[in-house]
Structure formats: C-alpha cells, structure tokens
Amino acid sequence: MKKLLFLSIVASLILNVVAAKVSVTAYVFDGDSGEPLPGIGLSATFENRPTSESSRLHDLTFRRVSGDGGVCKFVGKTNTGRVFLRTKSEGFYETKLHTQFTNYVASLGRPVPDHMDVTVRVWKVGQRIPLVVREVGRGVDSYDLDEDLFAKGNDVLRLDCMLGDYLPPVGTGVVADVEFRRKVEEKMNGDLRLKYHGEMTTTFLGDGNGLVEVVPNPGSRLKIRSGIDADFEREHVSWIKEDLLSTKYVYLQYATTNSLNRSRCYCFRIRTIKDDSGAVTNAYYGKIYGDIYFAHAYDETREENAQKIYIARPSLLYYINPTPMDKNLEFDCRHNLCPGQRGSYSFDN
C-alpha cells in the first residue's frame, strides 16, 4: 500500500513538471491586401492544465506587438501542446487562432518539432452599418424546446426575413422569403422500440434567390464583409440521423447532409427582380453565421390523439442589408433593425 502511494505521488510530481518549452513565430498580414502588418497587438497563451488538486501549473500569457514584416515571436511552456493567439488593435477586428503541436502527446511532453510558424490575418474595420439581424431559434438546444412551431404550420414554416417573423398562422410575417419544411418518419424496430428519421428542407423562395456556402475569414470576428452574386442553391437540407426512442425525453442528434459544422457560413439573396435580359435589377443581400440546424426533440409525455408529439424548430442566425442592391454586410451592433431583437450582440463586434 505504501509503495502504491509512493508511486502515485511520484507520478503526480512528474506530471506537474512536464511542461515543454516551445516557440511560436506569428506572421501578421492584412486580410484584404495581403501586406505584412507591423504594430498589431498580439497575445499568445500557452496552455497548462493542472494535473492534481495541488498543481501549481497555470496558463502562461505573453503580449507583443508585431514588428517589421509583421513578425511576432513567443517562447513559453505548455503541458498540452496548445497555444492560443489573439489580436487586439484599434481599427482592426479581433482574430483568434488555436494552434496545436500535433506530436506533443506522442512524444510524452517533448513536441517534435518544438517550433511553429503561424500566419495571422486581421481585417480593418470598414463601414459599419445598421442591419436586420435575427436569431431564429439560436441558443435554444433540444433540451430547451417546449413548443412545436411546425405543428401550427402543418409541417411548413415560412419566414419573412425583413420582419424577422413567420407568416400566419405562426406569426405576423407578410412576405415569404424562406420556407422550412419538415418530414418525420416513424417505424418500429425489431425489439418493438420506435425508430425515427427527421428531415428539414430549407428553401429560398422566388426566382434568383438562394444561398451559397462561403469560406469565412479565418479566426476573425468579421467572418463575412459583403454579399456576393453567385450560382445560388435554392435548397438546403438539415437532417436527423435515425435513432431509437427509449427514454422519457429523447433529444435527437441533428446535422446537415454535409455534417454539422457550427463554423460554416453562407451568403444569400432574397426578393430578387430581373429584367428581360436576366440582369438583377433589385435584390437584398445577407449572410448566415453558423449552420442551419434542425433543433428537434421527441416528447413521450405529451400526447395528442394518442400520438407522440415531435417538438421542433429551425435554428439559424442571419444578417440582411435593408438597402436594395447594397452588398455591404458589416454590422454596426448598436443598430439592429429587426423588430423585437436586441442590437447589442453580434459575432462581428
């Protein structure tokens, strides 16, 4: 017993001191022009996780300013191999990057190599403008769902993006810009447990309207600065994998057909009007931060006509410029033009 205790203490001491010395060189560039940027404030946090209650290990943060050529060098110790970079400079959007010394664990606390070069891109603050910003079901995961919006619309919901509200009978919207259509299938499994498959199709209504996935600015709070004209896709499918229902509340895993990715972003266009030659003469441009989810739960405690009730709703965050043909999507978070929405939040600011 004493031997085991001794070995445990020795192992704890070893783990507490295994923090490898590593170095990171950051090269800071202007995200728009690609030119090196000196004078940008940059911090690097070397992660250290306590390995016991008595551990004195803690994260180490160093602050520097990029020099000639946008170069910024850091040296520190980490026992996880993770280093977090963050910019903070007046007139620029914040950029956050997470770096990992991939061979850290395999080499038992001695990363090989022990140096990393990282490219950091920052974007200047441009012309921020008021936008219509709407959270549809965001911040509401399956555990919090208490109302099935689809049931009111007979498995179809139509959203007025400008007003930020669904059309009747669910809300008071006027123009149907986007349609969410739900499809749920049930079948009994071999052991007599219910099995489900749920799917939601999002359709941008009207000729010339739709969305297209775009690559966001890496690590930047300003993920998308402006709208685009593209070969838009009319439909986007969010689906729920098949699973078994066996508990009081079963919260379904949701994902898109290309797998759920919360960092995925889109540009879209609505209310498009074209002339006889096919040229766009009027349209509204917007962006979506994060995937389009199908937040969905199955409630076995509520019954209606002896049938189980699905609780579901769409979930997305979108921005729209209310000025026709203006593609600027740089949001001034002090001025949200969406009725009933607060203007103090934004991933852009």
Residue pairs with C-beta under 8 A, 6 or more apart in sequence:
12 51
12 52
12 54
15 51
15 52
15 79
16 50
16 51
16 52
16 54
16 55
16 56
16 57
18 79
18 108
18 109
19 48
19 57
19 77
19 78
19 79
19 109
20 77
20 78
20 79
20 81
20 104
20 109
20 110
20 111
20 114
21 75
21 76
21 77
21 114
22 46
22 75
22 76
22 77
22 78
22 81
22 83
22 101
22 111
22 114
22 115
22 116
23 73
23 74
23 75
23 76
23 114
23 115
23 116
24 44
24 73
24 74
24 75
24 83
24 85
24 99
24 115
24 116
24 117
24 118
25 71
25 72
25 73
25 74
25 115
25 116
25 117
25 118
26 42
26 44
26 66
26 71
26 72
26 73
26 74
26 85
26 118
26 119
26 120
27 36
27 69
27 70
27 71
27 72
27 117
27 118
27 119
27 120
28 36
28 37
28 38
28 40
28 42
28 66
28 70
28 71
28 72
28 87
28 120
28 121
28 122
29 35
29 36
29 37
29 70
29 119
29 120
29 121
29 122
30 36
30 37
30 121
30 122
30 123
30 124
31 121
31 122
31 123
31 124
31 217
31 220
32 123
32 124
36 69
36 70
36 71
37 66
37 70
37 122
38 65
38 66
38 67
38 68
38 69
38 70
39 65
39 66
39 89
40 65
40 66
40 70
40 72
40 87
40 89
40 92
40 122
41 63
41 64
41 65
41 87
41 88
41 89
42 63
42 64
42 65
42 66
42 72
42 85
42 86
42 87
42 88
42 120
43 61
43 62
43 63
43 64
43 85
43 86
43 88
44 61
44 62
44 64
44 74
44 76
44 83
44 84
44 85
45 59
45 60
45 61
45 83
45 84
45 86
46 59
46 60
46 61
46 62
46 74
46 76
46 77
46 78
46 82
46 83
47 59
47 78
47 79
47 80
47 81
47 82
47 83
47 84
48 57
48 58
48 59
48 60
48 77
48 78
48 79
48 80
49 57
49 79
49 80
50 56
50 57
50 58
51 57
51 79
57 79
60 76
60 77
60 78
62 74
62 76
64 72
64 73
64 74
65 72
66 72
74 83
76 83
78 101
78 104
79 109
80 104
81 100
81 101
81 102
81 104
81 105
81 111
82 98
82 99
82 100
82 101
83 98
83 99
83 100
83 101
83 116
84 96
84 97
84 98
84 99
85 95
85 96
85 97
85 98
85 99
85 118
85 120
86 94
86 95
86 96
86 97
87 94
87 95
87 96
87 120
87 122
88 94
89 122
91 124
91 125
92 122
92 123
92 124
92 125
93 122
93 123
93 124
93 125
93 220
93 221
93 222
93 348
94 220
94 221
95 120
95 121
95 122
95 123
95 218
95 219
95 220
95 221
96 219
97 118
97 120
97 218
97 219
99 116
99 118
101 111
101 114
101 116
103 111
103 112
103 113
104 111
120 219
121 217
121 218
121 219
121 220
122 220
123 217
123 220
123 222
123 225
125 330
126 225
126 330
127 328
127 330
128 330
128 331
128 332
128 349
129 321
129 328
129 330
129 331
129 332
129 335
130 322
130 331
130 332
130 335
130 336
130 337
131 319
131 320
131 321
131 322
131 329
131 331
131 332
131 335
131 336
131 337
132 161
132 162
132 164
132 286
132 319
132 320
132 321
132 322
132 336
132 337
132 338
133 317
133 318
133 319
133 320
133 331
133 336
133 337
133 338
133 341
133 343
133 346
134 161
134 164
134 317
134 318
134 338
134 341
135 317
135 341
136 159
136 164
136 313
136 314
136 315
136 316
136 317
136 318
137 293
137 295
137 313
137 314
137 315
137 316
138 290
138 315
138 316
138 317
140 295
140 313
140 315
141 251
141 295
142 251
142 252
142 254
142 295
142 296
142 297
143 251
143 297
145 295
145 296
145 297
145 311
145 312
145 313
146 311
147 311
147 313
148 309
148 310
148 311
148 312
148 313
149 157
149 166
149 170
149 312
149 313
150 156
150 157
150 180
150 182
150 310
150 312
150 313
151 309
151 310
152 169
152 170
153 166
153 169
153 170
155 181
155 182
155 183
156 179
156 180
156 181
156 182
157 166
157 170
157 179
157 180
157 313
157 314
158 166
158 167
158 173
158 176
158 177
158 178
158 179
158 180
158 205
159 165
159 166
159 167
159 173
159 176
159 177
159 178
159 179
159 180
159 314
160 166
160 167
160 171
160 173
160 174
160 175
160 176
160 177
161 177
161 178
161 270
161 284
161 286
161 318
161 320
162 175
162 177
162 284
162 320
162 322
163 172
163 173
163 174
163 175
163 338
163 339
164 338
164 339
164 340
164 341
165 171
165 172
165 173
165 339
166 173
167 173
167 174
167 176
175 271
176 205
177 204
177 205
177 206
177 209
177 270
177 271
178 202
178 203
178 204
178 205
178 270
179 202
179 203
179 205
180 200
180 201
180 202
180 314
181 200
181 201
181 203
182 198
182 199
182 200
182 294
182 312
183 198
183 199
183 200
183 201
184 196
184 197
184 198
184 199
184 310
185 196
185 197
185 198
186 194
186 195
186 196
187 194
187 195
188 194
188 195
189 195
189 244
193 244
193 245
193 246
194 244
194 245
194 308
195 242
195 243
195 244
195 245
196 240
196 242
196 243
196 245
196 252
196 298
197 239
197 240
197 241
197 242
198 239
198 240
198 252
198 254
198 294
198 296
198 310
198 312
199 237
199 238
199 239
199 240
199 294
200 237
200 238
200 239
200 294
200 312
200 314
201 235
201 236
201 237
201 238
202 235
202 236
202 237
202 238
202 292
202 314
203 234
203 235
203 236
204 210
204 211
204 232
204 234
204 235
204 268
204 269
204 270
206 270
206 271
206 272
207 272
207 274
208 232
208 269
208 272
208 273
208 274
208 280
208 283
209 232
209 234
209 268
209 269
209 270
209 271
209 272
210 232
210 233
210 234
210 268
210 269
211 232
211 233
211 236
211 266
211 267
211 268
211 269
211 288
212 228
212 230
212 231
212 232
212 233
212 266
212 267
212 268
213 264
213 265
213 266
214 224
214 228
214 265
214 266
214 267
215 265
216 223
216 224
216 263
216 265
216 289
217 223
217 224
217 225
221 347
221 348
221 349
222 330
222 348
223 265
223 287
223 289
223 347
223 348
224 265
224 267
224 287
224 289
224 329
225 328
225 329
225 330
226 285
226 327
226 328
226 329
226 330
227 267
227 269
227 285
227 286
227 287
227 321
227 327
227 328
227 329
228 267
228 285
228 327
229 269
229 280
230 267
232 268
232 269
236 256
236 292
237 256
237 257
238 254
238 255
238 256
238 257
238 291
238 292
238 293
238 294
238 314
239 254
239 255
239 256
239 257
239 294
240 252
240 253
240 254
240 255
240 294
240 296
241 252
241 253
241 255
243 250
243 252
243 253
245 298
245 300
247 300
248 300
248 301
249 297
249 298
249 299
249 300
249 301
250 297
250 298
250 300
251 297
251 298
252 296
252 297
252 298
254 260
254 293
254 294
254 295
254 296
256 264
256 291
256 292
260 291
260 293
261 291
262 290
262 291
263 290
264 290
264 291
265 287
265 288
265 289
265 290
266 287
266 288
266 292
267 285
267 286
267 287
267 288
268 285
268 286
268 287
268 288
268 318
269 283
269 284
269 285
269 286
270 283
270 284
270 286
270 320
271 282
271 283
271 284
272 280
272 282
272 283
273 280
273 281
273 282
273 283
274 280
274 281
275 281
280 325
282 324
282 325
283 324
283 325
284 320
284 321
284 322
284 324
285 320
285 321
285 326
285 327
285 329
286 318
286 319
286 320
286 321
286 329
287 318
287 319
287 329
288 316
288 317
288 318
288 319
289 317
289 318
289 319
289 347
290 316
290 317
291 316
292 314
292 315
292 316
293 314
293 315
293 316
294 312
294 314
294 315
295 312
295 313
295 314
295 315
296 310
296 311
296 312
297 310
297 311
297 312
298 308
298 309
298 310
298 311
299 308
299 309
299 310
299 311
300 308
302 308
302 309
303 309
317 347
319 329
319 331
321 327
321 328
321 329
322 337
330 348
331 346
331 348
331 349
332 349
333 343
333 344
333 345
333 346
333 348
333 349
334 343
334 344
335 343
336 342
336 343
